[in-house]
């Protein structure tokens, strides 16, 4: 969080995880890769599962990529709200885009906008980008990982209010993801940012970044 508006606090040092703790955090990813390998071969036997495990370990250990460490936290109620909101957003956006496509005399006006995310977690950033892209009418075209910026193509943005609405949608989606699967520190920081906005009477699109050490840097 920020101590004064516009002046972020220095980032705290990331918590160091032991080797086995890091492996435990990556178990869901390993399981997903093994399941994907089994689905590709359409066969469940000892050889397929064994090779899948070996390849999953090789992919996560040999390739030079930032380790994907899950938070180890999942809020079922928040996860349900996130899923319901995603279904609602996809359904309403699909109807809106379909109506615009057949509306006589309507000419689209789109925009590329930058949205400053609240957190710096690679996992949260990726999930937010995926969730935004799934909804018809918005497509993430670029990500600035260092500064925590999402650049997206927004459909039907004719006014400043339309631009602000698109930014708010991204930040609200990020908040839902953090509250569902983010770390306790990230969830509390997002809640505090929301309380601060409400006290100051500011919309979600006018907020400071939440400086919370991301778990991806802990290994």
C-alpha positions as a Markdown table, in Angstrom:
| # | Residue | x | y | z |
|---|---|---|---|---|
| 1 | Unk | 0.0 | 0.0 | 0.0 |
| 2 | Unk | 1.0 | 3.6 | -0.2 |
| 3 | Unk | 1.6 | 5.8 | 2.8 |
| 4 | Unk | 0.8 | 9.1 | 0.9 |
| 5 | Unk | -1.1 | 9.5 | -2.3 |
| 6 | Unk | 1.3 | 9.2 | -5.2 |
| 7 | Unk | 4.3 | 8.1 | -3.0 |
| 8 | Unk | 4.5 | 4.3 | -2.8 |
| 9 | Unk | 6.3 | 2.7 | 0.0 |
| 10 | Unk | 9.4 | 0.7 | -0.6 |
| 11 | Unk | 8.7 | -2.9 | -1.5 |
| 12 | Unk | 9.3 | -5.3 | 1.3 |
| 13 | Unk | 11.8 | -8.1 | 0.8 |
| 14 | Unk | 10.1 | -11.3 | -0.5 |
| 15 | Unk | 9.7 | -14.2 | 1.8 |
| 16 | Unk | 12.2 | -16.9 | 1.0 |
| 17 | Unk | 10.8 | -20.4 | 0.5 |
| 18 | Unk | 12.7 | -23.6 | 1.1 |
| 19 | Unk | 13.2 | -26.1 | -1.8 |
| 20 | Unk | 10.5 | -28.4 | -0.6 |
| 21 | Unk | 8.1 | -25.5 | 0.0 |
| 22 | Unk | 8.6 | -24.3 | -3.5 |
| 23 | Unk | 8.0 | -27.9 | -4.9 |
| 24 | Unk | 4.8 | -28.1 | -2.8 |
| 25 | Unk | 3.6 | -24.8 | -4.2 |
| 26 | Unk | 4.2 | -26.1 | -7.7 |
| 27 | Unk | 2.4 | -29.4 | -7.3 |
| 28 | Unk | -0.9 | -28.1 | -8.9 |
| 29 | Unk | 1.1 | -26.9 | -11.9 |
| 30 | Unk | 2.8 | -30.3 | -12.2 |
| 31 | Unk | -0.5 | -32.1 | -11.9 |
| 32 | Unk | -2.0 | -29.9 | -14.6 |
| 33 | Unk | 0.9 | -30.6 | -17.0 |
| 34 | Unk | 0.7 | -34.4 | -16.4 |
| 35 | Unk | -3.1 | -34.2 | -17.0 |
| 36 | Unk | -2.5 | -32.3 | -20.2 |
| 37 | Unk | 0.0 | -34.9 | -21.4 |
| 38 | Unk | -2.4 | -37.7 | -20.6 |
| 39 | Unk | -5.2 | -35.9 | -22.6 |
| 40 | Unk | -2.8 | -35.4 | -25.6 |
| 41 | Unk | -2.1 | -39.2 | -25.7 |
| 42 | Unk | -5.8 | -40.1 | -24.9 |
| 43 | Unk | -4.5 | -43.0 | -22.8 |
| 44 | Unk | -4.2 | -43.6 | -19.0 |
| 45 | Unk | -1.5 | -46.1 | -18.3 |
| 46 | Unk | 1.7 | -46.4 | -16.3 |
| 47 | Unk | 4.0 | -45.4 | -19.2 |
| 48 | Unk | 2.0 | -42.3 | -20.1 |
| 49 | Unk | 1.6 | -41.1 | -16.6 |
| 50 | Unk | 5.3 | -41.7 | -15.8 |
| 51 | Unk | 6.6 | -39.9 | -18.9 |
| 52 | Unk | 4.1 | -37.1 | -18.1 |
| 53 | Unk | 5.6 | -36.7 | -14.6 |
| 54 | Unk | 9.1 | -36.7 | -16.0 |
| 55 | Unk | 8.3 | -34.2 | -18.7 |
| 56 | Unk | 6.4 | -31.9 | -16.2 |
| 57 | Unk | 9.4 | -31.9 | -13.9 |
| 58 | Unk | 11.8 | -31.2 | -16.8 |
| 59 | Unk | 9.6 | -28.3 | -18.1 |
| 60 | Unk | 9.4 | -26.6 | -14.7 |
| 61 | Unk | 13.1 | -27.2 | -13.8 |
| 62 | Unk | 15.2 | -27.1 | -16.9 |
| 63 | Unk | 13.7 | -24.2 | -18.8 |
| 64 | Unk | 14.8 | -20.7 | -17.7 |
| 65 | Unk | 11.4 | -19.3 | -16.7 |
| 66 | Unk | 10.2 | -17.6 | -13.5 |
| 67 | Unk | 8.8 | -20.3 | -11.2 |
| 68 | Unk | 5.0 | -20.3 | -11.1 |
| 69 | Unk | 4.2 | -20.6 | -7.4 |
| 70 | Unk | 0.6 | -20.6 | -6.3 |
| 71 | Unk | -0.4 | -18.8 | -3.1 |
| 72 | Unk | -1.5 | -21.9 | -1.3 |
| 73 | Unk | -4.8 | -20.1 | -0.6 |
| 74 | Unk | -8.2 | -20.5 | -2.2 |
| 75 | Unk | -11.5 | -18.8 | -1.0 |
| 76 | Unk | -14.4 | -21.0 | -2.2 |
| 77 | Unk | -17.0 | -18.2 | -1.8 |
| 78 | Unk | -14.8 | -15.7 | -3.7 |
| 79 | Unk | -14.0 | -18.3 | -6.3 |
| 80 | Unk | -17.8 | -18.8 | -6.8 |
| 81 | Unk | -18.4 | -15.1 | -7.1 |
| 82 | Unk | -15.5 | -14.8 | -9.6 |
| 83 | Unk | -17.0 | -17.6 | -11.7 |
| 84 | Unk | -20.5 | -16.1 | -11.6 |
| 85 | Unk | -19.1 | -12.7 | -12.5 |
| 86 | Unk | -17.2 | -14.2 | -15.5 |
| 87 | Unk | -20.3 | -15.9 | -16.8 |
| 88 | Unk | -22.3 | -12.7 | -16.5 |
| 89 | Unk | -19.7 | -10.6 | -18.1 |
| 90 | Unk | -19.3 | -13.0 | -21.1 |
| 91 | Unk | -23.0 | -13.3 | -21.6 |
| 92 | Unk | -23.8 | -9.6 | -21.4 |
| 93 | Unk | -20.8 | -8.6 | -23.6 |
| 94 | Unk | -21.7 | -11.2 | -26.2 |
| 95 | Unk | -25.2 | -9.8 | -26.5 |
| 96 | Unk | -23.9 | -6.2 | -26.7 |
| 97 | Unk | -21.4 | -7.1 | -29.4 |
| 98 | Unk | -24.0 | -9.0 | -31.4 |
| 99 | Unk | -26.5 | -6.1 | -31.2 |
| 100 | Unk | -23.8 | -3.6 | -32.3 |
| 101 | Unk | -22.9 | -5.9 | -35.2 |
| 102 | Unk | -26.4 | -5.7 | -36.7 |
| 103 | Unk | -27.3 | -2.2 | -35.6 |
| 104 | Unk | -28.0 | 0.0 | -38.7 |
| 105 | Unk | -25.8 | 3.0 | -39.1 |
| 106 | Unk | -23.6 | 2.3 | -36.1 |
| 107 | Unk | -19.9 | 2.8 | -36.7 |
| 108 | Unk | -17.4 | 1.3 | -34.1 |
| 109 | Unk | -14.9 | 3.5 | -32.3 |
| 110 | Unk | -12.3 | 1.6 | -30.4 |
| 111 | Unk | -9.2 | 2.5 | -28.3 |
| 112 | Unk | -6.0 | 1.1 | -27.0 |
| 113 | Unk | -5.8 | 1.9 | -23.3 |
| 114 | Unk | -3.3 | 1.3 | -20.5 |
| 115 | Unk | -4.5 | 0.1 | -17.1 |
| 116 | Unk | -2.3 | 0.2 | -14.0 |
| 117 | Unk | -2.8 | -3.0 | -12.1 |
| 118 | Unk | -2.9 | -3.0 | -8.3 |
| 119 | Unk | -0.5 | -5.9 | -7.7 |
| 120 | Unk | 2.8 | -7.1 | -9.2 |
| 121 | Unk | 2.1 | -10.8 | -9.1 |
| 122 | Unk | 2.9 | -12.6 | -12.4 |
| 123 | Unk | 0.2 | -15.1 | -11.7 |
| 124 | Unk | -2.5 | -12.5 | -10.9 |
| 125 | Unk | -1.5 | -10.5 | -14.0 |
| 126 | Unk | -1.7 | -13.5 | -16.3 |
| 127 | Unk | -5.1 | -14.6 | -14.9 |
| 128 | Unk | -6.4 | -11.0 | -15.2 |
| 129 | Unk | -5.3 | -10.7 | -18.8 |
| 130 | Unk | -6.9 | -14.1 | -19.6 |
| 131 | Unk | -10.2 | -13.1 | -17.9 |
| 132 | Unk | -10.3 | -9.8 | -19.7 |
| 133 | Unk | -9.6 | -11.4 | -23.1 |
| 134 | Unk | -12.3 | -14.0 | -22.7 |
| 135 | Unk | -14.9 | -11.3 | -22.5 |
| 136 | Unk | -16.0 | -10.2 | -26.0 |
| 137 | Unk | -15.1 | -6.6 | -26.8 |
| 138 | Unk | -11.8 | -6.5 | -24.9 |
| 139 | Unk | -8.5 | -8.0 | -25.9 |
| 140 | Unk | -5.2 | -7.6 | -24.0 |
| 141 | Unk | -2.6 | -6.7 | -26.6 |
| 142 | Unk | 0.5 | -6.2 | -24.4 |
| 143 | Unk | 1.8 | -6.5 | -20.9 |
| 144 | Unk | 4.4 | -4.4 | -19.2 |
| 145 | Unk | 5.5 | -6.7 | -16.5 |
| 146 | Unk | 8.0 | -4.3 | -14.9 |
| 147 | Unk | 5.5 | -1.5 | -14.4 |
| 148 | Unk | 2.4 | -3.7 | -13.9 |
| 149 | Unk | 0.6 | -2.3 | -16.9 |
| 150 | Unk | -2.0 | -4.0 | -19.2 |
| 151 | Unk | -2.6 | -2.6 | -22.6 |
| 152 | Unk | -5.9 | -3.6 | -24.0 |
| 153 | Unk | -8.1 | -3.0 | -27.1 |
| 154 | Unk | -11.5 | -1.9 | -25.9 |
| 155 | Unk | -14.6 | -2.0 | -28.2 |
| 156 | Unk | -17.1 | 0.8 | -28.3 |
| 157 | Unk | -15.2 | 3.5 | -26.5 |
| 158 | Unk | -16.6 | 6.8 | -27.6 |
| 159 | Unk | -16.4 | 8.9 | -24.5 |
| 160 | Unk | -14.1 | 9.3 | -21.5 |
| 161 | Unk | -16.8 | 7.5 | -19.5 |
| 162 | Unk | -16.4 | 4.5 | -21.7 |
| 163 | Unk | -12.7 | 4.5 | -21.2 |
| 164 | Unk | -13.1 | 4.8 | -17.4 |
| 165 | Unk | -15.6 | 1.9 | -17.5 |
| 166 | Unk | -13.2 | -0.3 | -19.3 |
| 167 | Unk | -10.4 | 0.4 | -16.8 |
| 168 | Unk | -12.8 | -0.2 | -13.9 |
| 169 | Unk | -13.7 | -3.5 | -15.3 |
| 170 | Unk | -10.1 | -4.6 | -15.5 |
| 171 | Unk | -9.4 | -3.5 | -11.9 |
| 172 | Unk | -12.5 | -5.1 | -10.5 |
| 173 | Unk | -11.7 | -8.3 | -12.2 |
| 174 | Unk | -8.2 | -8.2 | -10.7 |
| 175 | Unk | -9.6 | -7.6 | -7.3 |
| 176 | Unk | -11.9 | -10.6 | -7.6 |
| 177 | Unk | -9.0 | -12.9 | -8.6 |
| 178 | Unk | -6.8 | -11.7 | -5.8 |
| 179 | Unk | -9.6 | -12.2 | -3.2 |
| 180 | Unk | -10.2 | -15.7 | -4.6 |
| 181 | Unk | -6.7 | -17.1 | -5.0 |
| 182 | Unk | -4.2 | -14.4 | -4.0 |
| 183 | Unk | -2.0 | -14.5 | -0.9 |
| 184 | Unk | -3.4 | -13.3 | 2.4 |
| 185 | Unk | -1.1 | -10.2 | 2.1 |
| 186 | Unk | -2.3 | -9.4 | -1.4 |
| 187 | Unk | -6.0 | -9.9 | -0.4 |
| 188 | Unk | -5.6 | -7.6 | 2.6 |
| 189 | Unk | -3.7 | -5.0 | 0.5 |
| 190 | Unk | -6.5 | -5.0 | -2.1 |
| 191 | Unk | -9.1 | -4.6 | 0.6 |
| 192 | Unk | -7.2 | -1.7 | 2.1 |
| 193 | Unk | -6.8 | -0.1 | -1.3 |
| 194 | Unk | -10.6 | -0.4 | -1.8 |
| 195 | Unk | -11.3 | 1.2 | 1.6 |
| 196 | Unk | -8.9 | 4.0 | 0.8 |
| 197 | Unk | -10.7 | 4.7 | -2.5 |
| 198 | Unk | -14.0 | 4.8 | -0.8 |
| 199 | Unk | -12.8 | 7.2 | 1.9 |
| 200 | Unk | -11.4 | 9.5 | -0.7 |
| 201 | Unk | -14.3 | 9.1 | -3.1 |
| 202 | Unk | -12.2 | 7.9 | -6.0 |
| 203 | Unk | -13.2 | 5.5 | -8.7 |
| 204 | Unk | -11.3 | 2.2 | -9.1 |
| 205 | Unk | -9.5 | 3.5 | -12.2 |
| 206 | Unk | -7.8 | 6.2 | -10.1 |
| 207 | Unk | -5.8 | 4.1 | -7.6 |
| 208 | Unk | -2.2 | 3.5 | -6.7 |
| 209 | Unk | -0.4 | 0.2 | -7.1 |
| 210 | Unk | -0.3 | -2.1 | -4.1 |
| 211 | Unk | 3.3 | -2.9 | -3.3 |
| 212 | Unk | 3.1 | -6.6 | -2.2 |
| 213 | Unk | 6.0 | -9.0 | -2.8 |
| 214 | Unk | 4.8 | -11.6 | -5.4 |
| 215 | Unk | 5.2 | -15.3 | -4.7 |
| 216 | Unk | 6.8 | -15.8 | -8.1 |
| 217 | Unk | 9.9 | -14.1 | -6.8 |
| 218 | Unk | 10.1 | -16.2 | -3.6 |
| 219 | Unk | 11.9 | -19.2 | -5.0 |
